[in-house]
């Protein structure tokens, strides 16, 4: 029987980093759902489709091929887009695009299909509530707004992505609102999630909390 570890939380809360560490230490398959939506956003840009052309975006989501490798790289139709999907133009449209109900339904179907037969860890906005409501382990990872913006700024610098701290703050503020007010798949706190405020914790400390929780349970 496969094991499912689900992690939800807002932008910049460290979900992706923690998920990567935990997956390696516990031998879990890491499925990056945020990267999947970013792939749809990138494909939308590449095909000169606007956010108003919802039917075209929905059709696009059904026909693109999204893959991950063991090193965490993301491929869109066979091309490595790991860095490209983190750039400013993609970041600016990923949240409203992911609010399209039919796009979310398609991505959820793909996420569940990718997870079949594996012990997995998956992070996103609605993993504990929609994608895998019966997950074996549910976490909600959080941090203060200022800390989340700082982390994203440093992450972008490391990846060579030009984006000012003010631009990042504006982007995160919009994403927070959109993520919490989606018609389907909104970011929510629930009683069965284990809540972790990582504002004053190191990456290793947060990872240890998640790992120890899984081992103890």
C-alpha positions as CSV (number, residue, x, y, z in Angstrom):
1,X,0.0,0.0,0.0
2,X,1.5,3.4,-1.1
3,X,2.1,6.3,1.4
4,X,1.0,9.8,0.7
5,X,2.5,12.8,2.4
6,X,0.6,16.1,1.6
7,X,1.9,19.6,2.3
8,X,-0.1,22.8,1.8
9,X,0.8,26.4,2.4
10,X,1.1,29.9,0.9
11,X,3.8,31.1,-1.6
12,X,7.3,31.3,-0.2
13,X,6.6,29.2,2.9
14,X,9.3,26.8,2.0
15,X,7.1,23.9,0.8
16,X,9.2,23.1,-2.2
17,X,12.5,23.1,-0.4
18,X,11.2,21.0,2.5
19,X,9.5,18.6,0.2
20,X,12.8,18.1,-1.7
21,X,14.7,17.3,1.5
22,X,12.1,15.0,3.0
23,X,11.7,13.1,-0.3
24,X,15.4,12.3,-0.5
25,X,15.7,11.4,3.2
26,X,12.7,9.1,3.2
27,X,12.9,7.8,-0.4
28,X,9.6,9.4,-1.4
29,X,8.7,10.4,-5.0
30,X,8.4,14.2,-5.1
31,X,5.6,15.6,-7.3
32,X,5.8,19.4,-7.6
33,X,2.2,20.5,-8.3
34,X,3.1,24.2,-8.4
35,X,5.5,23.5,-11.2
36,X,2.7,21.8,-13.1
37,X,0.6,24.9,-13.0
38,X,3.6,27.0,-14.0
39,X,4.1,24.7,-17.0
40,X,0.5,25.5,-18.1
41,X,1.3,29.2,-17.6
42,X,4.5,29.0,-19.7
43,X,2.7,27.1,-22.5
44,X,0.0,29.8,-22.4
45,X,2.6,32.4,-23.0
46,X,4.5,30.4,-25.6
47,X,1.2,30.0,-27.6
48,X,0.3,33.7,-27.3
49,X,-2.9,32.9,-25.4
50,X,-4.4,35.5,-23.1
51,X,-6.0,34.8,-19.7
52,X,-9.4,35.7,-21.2
53,X,-9.2,32.8,-23.7
54,X,-10.1,30.2,-21.1
55,X,-11.2,27.5,-23.6
56,X,-7.8,27.6,-25.3
57,X,-6.0,27.4,-21.9
58,X,-8.2,24.4,-20.8
59,X,-7.4,22.6,-24.1
60,X,-3.7,23.4,-23.7
61,X,-3.7,21.9,-20.2
62,X,-5.1,18.7,-21.5
63,X,-2.5,18.3,-24.3
64,X,0.8,19.3,-22.8
65,X,3.2,16.7,-21.4
66,X,4.7,17.5,-17.9
67,X,7.5,15.3,-16.5
68,X,9.9,15.3,-13.5
69,X,13.2,13.6,-13.1
70,X,15.0,12.2,-10.1
71,X,17.0,15.5,-9.7
72,X,13.8,17.6,-9.5
73,X,14.0,19.1,-13.0
74,X,10.8,19.9,-14.7
75,X,10.1,19.1,-18.4
76,X,7.4,20.6,-20.6
77,X,6.9,18.6,-23.8
78,X,10.4,17.2,-23.4
79,X,12.2,20.5,-22.7
80,X,13.8,21.4,-19.4
81,X,11.9,24.4,-18.1
82,X,13.0,24.3,-14.5
83,X,14.3,27.8,-14.4
84,X,12.1,29.3,-17.1
85,X,8.9,28.6,-15.1
86,X,10.2,30.7,-12.2
87,X,10.6,33.9,-14.2
88,X,8.5,37.0,-13.8
89,X,6.1,36.6,-16.7
90,X,5.1,33.1,-15.6
91,X,4.8,34.1,-12.0
92,X,2.5,37.0,-12.8
93,X,-0.2,34.7,-14.4
94,X,0.1,31.4,-12.6
95,X,-2.3,32.2,-9.8
96,X,-5.3,33.5,-11.9
97,X,-4.7,30.7,-14.4
98,X,-4.8,28.1,-11.7
99,X,-8.1,29.5,-10.6
100,X,-9.7,28.2,-13.8
101,X,-11.8,25.3,-12.6
102,X,-11.3,23.0,-15.6
103,X,-7.5,23.6,-15.5
104,X,-7.4,22.5,-11.8
105,X,-9.5,19.5,-12.5
106,X,-7.1,18.4,-15.3
107,X,-4.1,19.0,-13.1
108,X,-5.6,17.1,-10.2
109,X,-6.3,14.1,-12.5
110,X,-2.7,14.2,-13.7
111,X,-1.3,14.5,-10.1
112,X,-3.3,11.5,-9.0
113,X,-2.2,9.5,-12.0
114,X,1.5,10.4,-11.4
115,X,1.1,9.2,-7.8
116,X,-0.3,5.8,-8.5
117,X,1.7,2.9,-7.1
118,X,4.4,5.1,-5.4
119,X,5.2,6.4,-1.9
120,X,4.9,10.1,-2.6
121,X,5.2,13.6,-1.1
122,X,3.3,16.4,-2.8
123,X,3.0,20.1,-2.0
124,X,0.7,22.8,-3.2
125,X,-2.4,24.7,-2.1
126,X,-5.1,22.1,-2.1
127,X,-3.2,18.8,-1.7
128,X,-4.5,18.0,1.8
129,X,-8.1,19.1,1.0
130,X,-8.8,18.2,-2.7
131,X,-6.1,16.2,-4.4
132,X,-5.5,13.7,-1.5
133,X,-8.0,14.4,1.3
134,X,-7.3,11.0,2.7
135,X,-3.5,11.4,2.7
136,X,-1.6,9.5,5.4
137,X,0.2,12.7,6.6
138,X,-1.1,16.3,6.2
139,X,1.0,19.4,6.9
140,X,0.3,23.1,6.6
141,X,3.6,25.0,6.3
142,X,3.5,28.8,7.0
143,X,5.7,31.8,7.6
144,X,5.2,35.5,8.0
145,X,4.6,37.7,4.9
146,X,8.0,39.4,5.2
147,X,9.9,36.2,5.7
148,X,8.2,34.6,2.7
149,X,9.0,37.5,0.4
150,X,12.7,37.5,1.6
151,X,13.0,33.8,0.9
152,X,11.6,34.1,-2.6
153,X,13.9,37.1,-3.3
154,X,17.0,35.1,-2.2
155,X,15.8,32.1,-4.2
156,X,15.4,34.2,-7.3
157,X,18.9,35.7,-6.9
158,X,20.4,32.2,-6.6
159,X,18.6,31.2,-9.8
160,X,19.6,34.4,-11.6
161,X,16.0,35.6,-11.9
162,X,15.7,39.4,-11.9
163,X,12.9,40.6,-9.6
164,X,12.9,43.3,-7.0
165,X,11.8,42.7,-3.4
166,X,8.9,45.0,-3.9
167,X,7.8,43.2,-7.1
168,X,7.9,39.9,-5.1
169,X,5.9,41.3,-2.3
170,X,3.2,42.5,-4.7
171,X,3.2,39.2,-6.4
172,X,2.9,37.2,-3.2
173,X,0.1,39.5,-1.9
174,X,-1.9,38.9,-5.0
175,X,-1.2,35.2,-4.9
176,X,-2.3,34.9,-1.3
177,X,-5.6,36.6,-2.0
178,X,-6.2,34.5,-5.2
179,X,-5.1,31.3,-3.5
180,X,-7.5,31.8,-0.6
181,X,-10.5,32.8,-2.7
182,X,-10.4,30.2,-5.5
183,X,-13.8,28.7,-6.4
184,X,-12.2,25.3,-6.4
185,X,-9.0,24.3,-4.6
186,X,-8.6,27.3,-2.3
187,X,-5.8,27.3,0.3
188,X,-7.4,26.3,3.6
189,X,-6.4,25.5,7.2
190,X,-8.1,22.4,8.5
191,X,-8.1,20.6,11.9
192,X,-6.4,17.5,10.6
193,X,-3.3,19.3,9.2
194,X,-0.2,19.6,11.3
195,X,0.6,23.3,11.4
196,X,4.2,24.4,11.2
197,X,5.2,28.1,11.4
198,X,8.7,28.2,9.9
199,X,9.3,32.0,10.3
200,X,12.0,31.5,12.9
201,X,13.1,27.9,12.0
202,X,15.9,26.8,9.8
203,X,15.2,24.6,6.8
204,X,16.8,21.6,8.6
205,X,14.6,22.2,11.7
206,X,11.4,22.2,9.6
207,X,12.5,19.1,7.7
208,X,13.3,17.3,11.0
209,X,9.8,18.1,12.3
210,X,8.2,16.6,9.2
211,X,10.4,13.6,9.2
212,X,10.0,12.8,12.9
213,X,6.2,13.2,12.6
214,X,6.1,10.7,9.8
215,X,8.4,8.2,11.6
216,X,6.5,8.5,14.9
217,X,3.1,8.0,13.3
